[in-house]
Amino acid sequence: MRKNPHNLRRNLPKTLGVLALTGLLAACSQTSTVAPVAQQPAVVGELAQSGNLKYVKNELVIGYADAASLQAAATALKGTIVATIPEIKSALIRVDGDALKVSRGATKLSGIRYATVNSVVTQDPAVRSLQPASLTPQGASADQIFDQLPQYALDPRHLNAKAAWDAGLTGKGVVVAVLDDPGDVSHPDLAPNWAGKAYNPFLNKVYTSAKEWVADSKSSFASHGTFVASSIVAVRDGKGIVGVAPEAKWMPVVINPAQKTENEFYSSFYIAVGAVWATNNGARVINNSWGGGVSFGAVKDAFDYAMANGTTVVASMGNSYHDEFQYPAALPGIIASGALDGSNRRVTFSTSGRHISSGAPGQDTMLANPTWLWGDPKKPETHELISGTSFSSPYTTGVAALVLQKCPAATPYQVRRVLETTANNTIGSNPTGFDRDTGWGALNAGKIAQTLTDCAALPAKGSNVVVNVKYINGKGTQPGELVDVILRGQGLRAGATDDPTPLYLTPTDANGDARFAEIAPGTYDLYVAGADLGITGGLTEDRGTFIGTLTATSGSTYYTPDRKNVALTANAPDFNPVDPYEPNDTPAEAKTIAYGQTSQTAYIFGSPISQDRDYFKFTGAAGDQIKAEVLAAGQLGGSLDSYLFLLSPDGVNVLAENDDRGKPRIDSDSEVNFTLPAAGTYYLWVSSCNLSCDPANPQDDDSPFNKYQLKLTKTN
C-alpha cells in the first residue's frame, strides 16, 4: 500500500460511522450569544441505513479545531459547508456519495476532531387510551381537579403540585425549552406562557409570531410537542388543564416537523443546533422526549455546553421495556426520567437502568391536543389521555423549573439532587431508596417546597472531570486517541438493582481527553483501556490498560474541571502503517502465497481515483479445491469491508468473487471456495467493497485501520 502522504494524526470513526467522542472546547464562553449560522440552505437529503444506524446519505458532521481546519476539510472532501455551531466547533458538510464511506477519508485531515454521518433519531409513539366522547365526566376525586379536567398526575399522591404552588413555587421567571415536534403556541392552555420565541434549527428561523408559527407547523401528525409542553406550562385559569409549573415560560424548538408522518426527525446536527440556540436564548431547562442518540459527538457537546452555562437537561428513559443505556438519557449530567402509573409503579414499557434519576406520571396523563386537530373526527378534541416516558420527562422538567425559580443559581447537578432527595422513595422494588426501575422515587413538588425553604439547603454542587490519556511506548509519547474511559463509583455492587453508585463511560477525543459533565462528586475507580480494538483491530493483549482512582471535587466546573492524567503503556494507534507487500497493485507485482500460509497484516489504503488493490499469486494443480479467506473487520478487527477475486492465469478473467462470507451471511469478511480447472499460476485480488461493490462509483477508503490477512488453504 501507499504510505499516507499527509503523515497526520487522525480521528477515526467507530464501526458504522459512530465516532470517537469530542468534548466541548474550552473556548466556548459562558456568555456566548452567537447563534448557529447557516452558510447554505438546508435541504432534506436521502436517508441511508447501515445496521441500526440511520443517517442522511450525503451529510457529514465534522468537529473542527478552528475555521481554517474546517475550510481545509471541506476543500479536501469537495464538500459544501452547510452550517456551523461556533459554540461547540461543529459543522455540517454536504458531500457527494455516501457519507458513511466518505467519513473514512475525512478522518485523516489535520485539525478534524471527528467526522461522522449525520444520524437520525426516533421517538417512541405516544400510547393513546380508549376514551369516552367527553373527558369531563371521568370519575375523579376533588383533589384531582385543578382547572377544568381531572389530572391525577398533580394530586397529593403523585406530583403534589398544589402544595408547591401554595408555597409560591410556580416556575415564575424560568424559561424552559421543548425539543420536539412543533408545540402549539396558540393553544388556550399554552399561549399565556409562550416566551414569544420559537425556533426551527433546520431552517435557522426564529419565529416571534404565533400565527406564522402555527401556519408553518400545523399538521395532522404533529401533537407530541403540544402534549409535552402542556404538562410543563399549561396556565392555571380554570379551563382545560394546568401544568406542573403553571407560571414558567416555554420556547418550542422543532426537531421533528411531523408533516407527513409522526416520525420525521431532523438529524443529530440540527438537534445540537436547537439545544445551543435554546441555551443562548435563556432556557434554564431543556426537555428531550426522544431517544436514539449516541454517547458522544455534536449532541453531547451541545448538552455539555448547556450544562456549562447553567442549563439543566432532562430526557426520557425510553419505552424499550428493558434495562439498558439509551441516549441522550444516559449521558453524564442529564436527569433521566422513568414513567410511573396511577399507583406509582413503573409502567412496564419504561426503560430502566443505573442511570435513572427518578419517576413521574407517564400513563394516562391528561394533556392538551393542538388546536389544529380540534374537530378532526378521527382525533380527540381539546385534550387527550396519553402514555409514555415522553410525558414523565416534561413533568420532571416542570419540577426542575420550580427548583430554579426558588434558587436560580442552582447548578444542573444540584437541581437533580433536589429532585432525588425529596422524591417518594417508598415506591419501587427498594422501599428505602434507589432502584433501577423508579430511580430515587416518585417526584414530589410539595416536598421540595417544604424542604427547600432557603437556597443554603441546596445539596453540594456536582463535579466536572477531564481525564487526559497519553500513550507511552518506545516511540515516545502520543495523544491517547480512541481510548475507553470508565468512572466507577467506589463500592459499586455490579448487577445489584438497588445500588445507586454512579457509573459513567466515554471514549477520548483527538487530544486524549474524556469529559464528564455535572457528575456526582466523590472518589471513583478509574478504568482506562486503549486503543479501541473495535476500531483499530488487533489482539486483546495489545490493548494497554490502566486502573487507578480519581477524586471528583464538588464545585469543579467545565471551565475549571478536576483533571487526571493517565500514562497508558501501550502502542498508540498506527495512523501511518507500512504494508509489507507493497508494491503489489498489479498482477505483474503480485506477491507469492502458498497453500497453508497466512500473510502478514497488510492494508487497503487509497483514494477513489487510484484505489489500493493488492495482488497475490499461487501455483496450483488441476482439481485442487482451494479456500481463500480475507481476515478483516469481521475476524481481525479494524475497518476493512473486504472484497476478494480469484483471477485466471492471465490475471484478467474473474473465476470467482465474494463480498461477505457465509450463506446466510456471517460477516463482512470475504471467502472464495473454488476447484481449479487446470494447473497454473492463479491470482488473488484483495480489495475493498468501497471500490468493488460499485466500481462505477468508488468511494474514498483511506483508513489506516483497513487491515487484513490473506489465508490460503487446499481443502482436498
C-alpha positions in Angstrom: 0.0 0.0 0.0 1.0 3.6 -0.4 2.2 5.4 2.7 -0.1 8.3 3.8 1.4 11.4 2.3 -0.2 13.6 4.9 1.6 11.9 7.9 -1.0 13.4 10.1 -2.7 12.2 13.3 -6.4 11.4 12.6 -9.6 10.8 14.4 -11.2 7.6 13.2 -14.9 6.8 13.1 -16.2 3.8 15.1 -17.9 0.9 13.3 -20.8 2.0 11.2 -19.8 5.7 11.3 -20.0 6.2 15.0 -17.0 8.2 16.1 -14.7 8.9 18.9 -16.1 11.4 21.5 -15.2 15.0 21.1 -15.5 17.3 24.2 -16.8 20.8 24.1 -14.0 23.2 23.6 -13.0 25.4 26.5 -13.1 28.3 24.1 -16.9 28.4 24.4 -17.9 31.4 26.5 -20.5 31.2 29.3 -21.9 34.4 27.9 -21.9 33.4 24.3 -24.8 34.8 22.3 -23.7 33.8 18.8 -26.4 31.8 17.1 -25.5 28.9 14.7 -25.2 30.4 11.2 -26.3 28.6 8.1 -24.0 29.2 5.1 -26.1 27.2 2.7 -29.8 26.4 2.5 -30.8 23.2 4.4 -32.3 20.5 2.3 -33.8 17.2 3.1 -31.4 14.6 1.9 -31.9 11.0 1.0 -31.8 8.7 4.0 -29.5 5.7 4.2 -29.1 2.8 6.7 -26.3 0.6 7.9 -27.4 -1.9 10.5 -29.4 0.0 13.1 -27.8 3.3 12.1 -30.0 5.7 10.0 -28.4 8.8 8.6 -28.6 11.4 5.9 -26.7 9.8 3.0 -24.7 12.8 1.8 -24.0 14.7 5.1 -21.0 14.6 7.4 -20.9 16.2 10.9 -17.3 17.5 11.4 -15.7 18.5 14.7 -13.0 21.0 13.9 -10.2 22.7 15.8 -10.5 26.1 14.0 -12.0 27.8 11.0 -9.0 27.1 8.8 -9.1 23.4 9.6 -12.8 23.3 8.7 -12.4 25.1 5.4 -9.4 22.8 4.5 -11.5 19.8 5.3 -14.4 21.0 3.1 -12.0 21.6 0.2 -10.3 18.2 0.6 -13.7 16.5 0.6 -15.0 18.6 -2.3 -17.9 19.4 0.0 -20.0 22.4 0.9 -20.2 23.8 4.5 -24.0 23.9 5.2 -24.0 25.1 8.7 -21.8 25.6 11.8 -22.3 25.7 15.5 -19.4 28.0 16.6 -20.0 27.4 20.3 -19.1 23.8 20.1 -17.0 23.9 16.9 -19.1 21.5 15.0 -20.1 21.8 11.3 -22.3 20.1 8.7 -20.7 19.4 5.3 -22.6 18.2 2.3 -20.6 15.7 0.2 -21.1 13.6 -2.9 -21.8 10.0 -2.4 -22.4 8.0 0.8 -21.2 9.9 3.9 -20.5 6.7 5.8 -17.8 5.9 3.2 -16.6 9.4 2.8 -16.2 9.8 6.5 -13.3 7.3 6.5 -11.3 9.7 4.2 -12.3 12.8 6.2 -10.7 11.5 9.4 -7.1 11.8 8.1 -7.3 15.6 7.8 -5.4 17.9 10.2 -7.5 19.7 12.8 -10.5 17.5 12.4 -11.6 16.1 15.8 -14.2 13.8 14.3 -16.1 13.1 11.1 -19.3 11.1 11.3 -22.6 10.6 9.4 -25.5 12.9 10.3 -27.5 10.3 12.2 -31.3 10.4 12.6 -33.0 9.7 15.9 -36.5 8.4 16.6 -39.4 9.0 19.0 -41.4 6.3 20.7 -45.0 7.0 19.6 -47.4 8.2 22.3 -49.7 5.5 23.7 -53.3 6.7 23.4 -56.1 5.4 25.7 -59.7 4.5 24.7 -61.8 7.4 25.9 -65.5 8.3 26.2 -66.9 11.0 24.0 -66.4 13.5 26.7 -63.5 13.6 29.1 -65.3 15.7 31.7 -67.4 13.1 33.5 -64.5 10.8 34.4 -64.5 9.6 38.0 -62.0 11.7 39.9 -61.6 12.8 43.5 -61.9 16.5 44.3 -58.1 16.9 44.9 -57.5 15.9 41.2 -59.4 18.9 39.8 -57.1 21.9 39.4 -58.6 23.6 36.3 -61.4 22.0 34.4 -60.3 18.4 33.6 -59.1 15.9 36.2 -55.4 15.3 36.5 -54.3 12.5 38.8 -50.6 13.3 38.0 -50.7 16.5 40.0 -52.7 15.3 43.0 -51.1 14.9 46.6 -50.4 11.2 46.0 -48.3 11.9 42.9 -46.5 15.1 42.0 -48.2 17.0 44.9 -48.2 20.2 42.8 -50.7 22.3 44.7 -48.6 22.2 47.8 -45.7 23.7 45.8 -47.9 26.4 44.3 -49.3 27.3 47.7 -45.8 27.9 48.8 -45.1 30.2 45.9 -43.3 27.7 43.6 -45.0 28.0 40.2 -42.0 28.3 37.9 -42.3 32.1 37.6 -39.3 33.6 35.8 -38.0 30.4 34.5 -37.8 29.6 30.7 -37.9 26.0 29.5 -37.2 24.7 26.0 -39.1 21.8 24.5 -37.1 20.0 21.7 -39.9 18.1 20.0 -42.4 18.4 17.1 -43.9 21.9 16.9 -45.8 22.8 20.0 -49.0 24.8 19.6 -48.2 28.3 21.0 -51.8 29.4 20.2 -53.5 26.7 22.4 -55.5 28.4 25.2 -53.7 26.4 27.8 -50.3 27.4 26.4 -50.5 30.8 24.8 -50.3 32.8 28.0 -46.9 31.1 28.9 -45.3 31.2 25.5 -42.0 33.1 25.8 -42.5 34.8 22.5 -39.9 32.8 20.5 -40.0 29.5 18.6 -37.1 28.1 16.6 -36.7 25.8 13.6 -33.0 24.9 13.6 -33.2 23.2 10.1 -34.4 26.5 8.6 -32.3 28.5 11.1 -35.5 30.6 11.6 -36.7 32.3 14.7 -40.5 32.9 15.0 -42.0 35.7 17.0 -45.5 35.5 15.5 -47.8 32.8 16.8 -49.8 33.0 13.6 -46.8 32.4 11.4 -45.5 29.5 13.6 -48.9 27.8 13.6 -49.2 28.3 9.8 -45.8 26.6 9.2 -46.3 23.9 11.8 -49.8 22.6 11.8 -50.1 19.0 10.7 -52.3 16.0 11.4 -49.2 14.3 12.7 -47.9 17.0 15.0 -49.3 16.7 18.5 -46.4 15.3 20.7 -44.8 18.7 21.3 -48.1 20.2 22.5 -48.7 17.3 24.8 -45.2 17.7 26.3 -45.5 21.5 26.7 -48.9 21.3 28.4 -47.6 19.0 31.1 -45.0 21.7 32.0 -46.5 25.1 31.5 -50.3 24.9 30.9 -51.7 28.0 32.6 -53.9 27.8 35.7 -57.0 29.7 34.6 -59.9 27.4 35.4 -60.1 26.0 31.9 -58.6 22.9 30.3 -55.6 21.6 32.3 -52.7 23.1 34.2 -49.0 22.3 34.0 -46.8 21.5 37.0 -45.0 24.8 36.5 -48.0 27.0 35.5 -46.1 30.3 35.5 -43.0 29.2 33.7 -42.4 30.3 30.1 -41.6 28.0 27.2 -40.0 28.0 23.9 -40.7 25.3 21.3 -37.7 24.1 19.3 -38.8 21.9 16.4 -36.6 18.8 15.9 -39.4 16.7 14.3 -41.6 18.6 11.8 -44.1 15.7 11.6 -45.6 16.9 8.4 -46.3 13.6 6.7 -45.7 11.1 9.5 -45.3 11.2 13.3 -41.5 10.4 13.0 -39.7 12.9 10.6 -36.9 13.8 12.9 -34.2 16.2 11.8 -30.8 14.8 12.1 -28.5 14.9 15.1 -26.7 18.0 13.9 -29.9 20.1 13.9 -30.8 18.7 17.4 -27.4 20.1 18.6 -28.2 23.4 16.8 -31.5 23.6 18.6 -30.0 22.8 22.1 -27.4 25.5 21.7 -30.0 28.1 20.5 -32.2 27.3 23.5 -29.3 27.8 25.9 -28.3 31.1 24.2 -31.9 32.3 24.4 -32.3 31.9 28.1 -33.7 28.4 28.6 -32.9 27.1 32.1 -34.2 23.6 31.4 -34.3 21.7 28.2 -36.7 18.8 27.8 -35.9 15.8 25.5 -38.7 13.3 25.0 -36.9 11.4 22.3 -34.1 8.9 22.0 -31.6 7.3 19.6 -28.5 9.4 20.0 -25.0 8.2 20.9 -22.7 8.9 23.8 -20.5 11.4 22.0 -20.5 13.9 19.2 -22.4 17.1 18.5 -25.4 16.4 20.6 -23.4 15.6 23.7 -21.2 18.6 23.1 -24.4 20.8 22.8 -25.8 19.4 26.1 -22.4 19.9 27.8 -22.5 23.4 26.5 -25.9 23.9 28.0 -24.9 22.5 31.4 -21.7 24.6 31.4 -24.0 27.6 31.1 -26.2 26.6 34.0 -29.0 24.9 31.9 -30.5 21.7 33.3 -31.1 18.9 30.7 -33.9 16.4 31.2 -34.5 13.3 29.0 -37.0 10.4 28.9 -35.6 7.0 29.7 -37.3 5.5 26.7 -40.1 3.0 26.1 -38.0 -0.1 25.4 -39.3 -2.3 28.3 -35.6 -3.2 29.0 -32.8 -2.4 31.5 -30.3 -0.7 29.2 -28.5 2.5 28.3 -30.3 4.7 25.9 -29.2 8.2 24.8 -29.4 11.0 25.5 -30.8 9.9 28.8 -27.6 8.0 29.8 -25.3 11.0 29.1 -23.4 12.2 32.2 -25.2 15.1 33.9 -28.6 14.6 32.3 -31.7 13.9 34.5 -33.2 10.7 33.2 -36.9 10.2 33.9 -38.9 7.0 34.0 -42.7 6.5 33.8 -45.0 5.7 36.7 -48.6 4.7 36.6 -51.5 5.8 38.8 -50.4 3.5 41.6 -46.8 4.8 41.5 -45.5 1.6 39.9 -43.1 1.6 37.0 -45.0 1.3 33.8 -43.9 -1.9 32.0 -42.7 -0.1 28.9 -40.4 2.3 30.8 -36.7 1.7 30.2 -34.8 1.0 33.4 -31.1 1.2 34.4 -28.5 2.5 36.8 -28.6 6.0 35.2 -32.3 6.6 36.0 -32.8 9.6 38.3 -36.5 9.5 39.3 -40.0 8.7 38.2 -43.0 10.8 37.3 -46.5 10.0 35.9 -46.4 8.6 32.4 -49.6 6.6 32.0 -52.9 8.0 31.1 -51.8 11.6 31.7 -54.3 14.3 30.7 -52.6 16.5 28.1 -53.6 19.2 25.5 -54.1 18.5 21.9 -53.0 21.2 19.4 -55.8 23.4 18.1 -55.2 22.3 14.5 -56.6 18.9 15.5 -59.7 20.2 17.1 -62.8 19.0 15.3 -61.0 16.2 13.4 -63.4 13.3 13.5 -60.5 10.8 13.7 -58.9 12.6 16.7 -59.9 13.6 20.2 -60.6 17.3 20.6 -59.0 19.7 23.0 -57.4 17.2 25.4 -56.4 13.5 25.5 -55.2 10.8 27.8 -51.6 9.9 26.8 -48.9 7.4 28.0 -45.1 7.2 27.6 -41.9 8.2 29.2 -42.2 11.1 26.8 -44.5 12.6 29.4 -42.8 11.7 32.6 -39.8 13.7 31.3 -41.7 17.0 30.9 -43.3 16.6 34.3 -39.7 16.3 35.6 -38.7 19.4 33.6 -41.5 21.3 35.2 -40.5 20.3 38.7 -36.9 21.3 37.8 -38.3 24.7 36.9 -39.8 25.1 40.4 -36.4 24.5 41.9 -34.8 27.1 39.6 -37.4 29.6 40.5 -36.5 29.2 44.1 -32.7 29.0 43.6 -31.8 30.5 40.2 -28.1 29.9 40.8 -28.6 26.1 41.3 -26.3 24.0 39.1 -27.7 21.2 37.0 -26.4 18.6 39.4 -27.9 20.4 42.4 -31.3 20.5 40.6 -31.0 16.8 40.0 -30.2 16.1 43.6 -33.0 18.2 45.0 -35.4 16.2 42.9 -33.9 12.9 44.0 -33.5 13.7 47.8 -37.2 14.8 48.1 -38.7 12.0 46.0 -41.0 9.5 47.5 -38.6 6.6 47.8 -41.1 4.2 49.3 -42.2 3.1 45.8 -40.5 0.6 43.6 -38.6 -2.6 44.4 -36.5 -0.9 47.1 -38.8 0.9 49.6 -35.9 2.6 51.4 -34.1 4.3 48.4 -32.9 3.8 44.9 -33.8 1.1 42.4 -33.2 0.7 38.7 -36.9 0.8 37.8 -38.0 4.0 39.6 -34.7 5.7 40.5 -34.8 7.6 43.8 -38.6 7.5 43.7 -41.7 9.5 42.6 -41.1 13.2 42.3 -42.9 15.3 44.9 -43.1 19.0 44.2 -44.7 19.8 47.6 -41.8 18.1 49.4 -39.4 20.3 47.5 -41.3 23.4 48.7 -41.3 22.1 52.2 -37.6 21.3 52.2 -36.0 24.0 50.1 -37.0 27.0 52.2 -33.6 28.5 51.7 -31.1 28.1 49.0 -28.5 27.3 51.6 -30.3 24.0 51.9 -29.2 23.1 48.3 -27.2 19.9 48.0 -23.5 20.1 47.3 -22.6 21.1 43.7 -21.6 18.4 41.2 -18.3 17.9 39.6 -16.8 18.2 36.1 -13.9 15.9 35.2 -11.4 15.6 32.4 -9.3 12.5 32.1 -6.3 13.0 29.7 -4.7 9.9 28.4 -1.3 9.6 26.7 0.3 6.5 25.1 3.8 5.9 26.4 6.0 3.4 24.5 9.4 3.0 22.8 8.4 5.6 20.3 7.8 8.3 22.9 4.5 9.9 23.9 1.4 10.3 21.8 -2.1 11.5 22.5 -4.4 8.8 23.9 -6.8 8.6 21.0 -9.5 6.0 20.7 -9.3 5.1 24.4 -12.3 4.0 26.5 -12.6 5.6 30.0 -14.9 4.4 32.8 -15.5 6.2 36.1 -17.0 3.7 38.6 -18.0 4.9 42.0 -16.2 3.0 44.7 -18.2 0.2 46.4 -20.3 -0.4 43.3 -22.2 -3.7 43.5 -22.3 -5.0 40.0 -25.8 -6.2 39.0 -27.5 -5.0 42.2 -30.9 -3.5 41.4 -30.8 -1.3 44.5 -27.3 0.1 44.1 -27.2 3.8 43.2 -23.4 4.0 42.9 -22.7 6.1 39.7 -21.1 4.7 36.6 -20.0 6.8 33.7 -18.2 6.0 30.5 -17.0 7.7 27.4 -14.2 7.5 24.8 -11.4 10.1 24.4 -11.1 12.7 21.7 -8.2 13.6 19.4 -6.3 15.2 22.3 -6.8 12.2 24.5 -9.4 13.9 26.7 -12.5 12.2 28.1 -15.0 14.7 29.6 -17.7 14.1 32.2 -20.1 16.9 32.9 -22.1 17.6 36.1 -21.4 14.2 37.8 -21.7 13.2 41.4 -18.7 14.3 43.5 -16.7 11.6 45.2 -13.9 9.1 44.7 -14.1 6.8 41.7 -12.3 3.8 40.4 -10.8 4.8 37.1 -10.6 2.2 34.3 -8.8 3.1 31.0 -8.3 0.9 28.0 -6.9 1.7 24.6 -7.0 1.6 21.8 -10.5 0.5 21.0 -10.0 -2.7 19.1 -13.4 -2.4 17.6 -11.9 0.5 15.5 -8.2 -0.4 15.2 -8.3 -4.2 15.1 -5.6 -6.2 16.8 -5.1 -8.5 19.7 -6.6 -8.0 23.2 -3.1 -8.3 24.7 -2.0 -5.3 22.6 -4.6 -3.1 24.3 -3.0 -1.2 27.2 -5.0 -0.8 30.4 -4.8 1.4 33.5 -6.7 1.1 36.8 -6.5 3.8 39.4 -8.6 6.3 41.3 -9.9 9.7 40.7 -11.4 12.3 43.1 -14.3 14.4 41.6 -14.5 17.6 43.7 -17.8 19.4 44.4 -17.9 22.7 42.6 -15.5 22.0 39.8 -16.8 23.4 36.5 -16.5 22.7 32.8 -14.0 25.5 32.6 -12.1 24.6 35.8 -12.5 20.8 35.9 -10.9 18.2 38.0 -8.1 16.7 35.9 -6.4 13.3 35.9 -3.5 12.5 33.6 -3.1 8.8 32.7 0.0 7.4 31.0 -1.0 4.3 29.2 1.8 1.8 28.5 0.7 0.7 25.0 1.3 1.4 21.4 -0.7 4.3 20.0 -2.9 3.5 17.0 -0.7 3.4 14.0 -2.1 6.1 11.7 0.7 5.6 9.1 1.1 1.9 8.8 3.5 0.3 6.3 2.2 -2.5 4.1 5.0 -5.2 3.9 3.8 -6.3 0.4 3.8 -3.0 -1.4 4.1 -2.5 -4.3 1.6 -5.2 -5.3 -1.0 -3.1 -7.1 -0.9 -5.1 -10.4 -0.7 -8.8 -11.4 2.8 -8.2 -12.5 3.7 -7.1 -9.0 1.8 -9.9 -7.2 3.4 -11.4 -4.2 3.6 -15.2 -3.7 1.5 -17.1 -1.2 1.4 -20.9 -0.9 -1.1 -23.4 0.4 -1.2 -23.5 4.2 0.1 -19.9 4.5 -1.4 -16.8 6.1 0.0 -13.5 5.0 1.4 -10.8 7.4 -1.0 -8.0 8.2 -1.5 -5.8 5.1 -3.6 -2.8 4.2 -6.1 -1.5 1.7 -5.4 2.2 1.7 -6.1 4.6 -1.2 -8.3 7.1 -2.9 -11.3 6.9 -5.3 -9.1 7.7 -8.3 -6.3 5.2 -7.5 -7.9 2.8 -5.1 -5.4 0.4 -3.5 -5.6 -3.1 -5.0 -3.4 -5.9 -3.5 -2.5 -8.9 -5.7 -1.1 -12.3 -4.6 -0.3 -15.3 -6.7 -0.1 -19.0 -6.1 0.6 -22.2 -8.1 -2.0 -25.0 -8.2 -2.8 -28.2 -10.0 -5.9 -29.2 -11.8 -8.6 -30.4 -9.4 -7.2 -28.5 -6.4 -10.0 -27.4 -4.2 -8.9 -24.1 -2.7 -10.2 -21.9 0.0 -9.0 -18.3 0.1 -10.0 -16.1 3.1 -9.6 -12.5 3.8 -9.5 -12.0 7.6 -10.5 -8.3 8.0 -13.0 -6.4 10.1 -15.1 -9.5 11.0 -12.2 -11.6 12.3 -9.2 -9.4 12.7 -10.9 -6.2 13.6 -10.3 -2.8 12.1 -12.5 -1.1 9.4 -12.0 -3.0 6.2 -15.1 -4.3 4.5 -13.2 -6.6 2.1 -13.8 -7.9 -1.3 -11.9 -10.9 -2.9 -11.5 -12.0 -6.5 -9.9 -15.2 -7.8 -8.4 -14.5 -11.3 -7.4 -16.9 -14.0 -3.7 -17.3 -15.0 -4.0 -14.4 -17.4 -4.7 -12.1 -14.5 -7.8 -10.7 -16.1 -10.7 -13.1 -16.1 -12.6 -13.5 -12.8 -13.2 -17.1 -11.9 -14.9 -16.4 -8.5 -15.6 -13.4 -6.2 -17.1 -12.8 -2.8 -18.0 -9.8 -0.7 -19.5 -11.2 2.6 -18.7 -14.8 3.6 -21.3 -17.4 4.6 -24.8 -18.3 3.5 -26.5 -17.0 5.5 -24.1 -14.1 5.8 -21.6 -14.4 8.7 -19.8 -11.1 8.5 -18.2 -8.6 6.1 -15.1 -10.7 5.5 -14.6 -12.4 2.2 -14.1 -16.1 1.3 -13.8 -17.9 -2.1 -14.1 -21.7 -2.4 -13.2 -23.0 -5.9 -11.9 -26.1 -7.8 -9.0 -25.2 -10.2 -9.8 -26.3 -13.7 -6.1 -26.7 -14.8 -2.6 -26.4 -13.5 -1.1 -23.0 -13.5 -0.4 -19.8 -11.6 -3.6 -18.1 -10.3 -4.1 -14.6 -8.8 -6.0 -13.4 -5.7 -7.0 -9.8 -5.7 -7.9 -8.3 -2.3 -9.9 -5.1 -2.5 -12.5 -3.1 -0.6 -16.2 -3.1 -1.1 -15.9 0.6 -1.4 -14.3 0.0 -4.8 -15.5 -3.4 -5.9 -19.2 -3.4 -4.8 -19.9 -0.4 -7.1 -17.0 0.1 -9.5 -18.8 2.9 -11.2 -19.0 4.9 -8.0 -15.8 4.3 -6.0 -15.6 5.9 -2.6 -12.7 7.1 -0.6 -11.4 4.4 1.7 -8.3 6.0 3.2 -8.3 4.4 6.6 -5.1 3.2 8.3 -7.2 0.5 10.0 -8.2 -1.1 6.7 -6.1 -4.1 7.7 -6.4 -7.7 6.7 -4.6 -11.0 6.4 -4.9 -13.4 3.4 -5.2 -17.1 4.2 -4.9 -19.8 1.5 -5.8 -23.5 2.1 -6.0 -26.6 -0.2 -9.0 -28.4 1.2 -8.7 -31.8 -0.7 
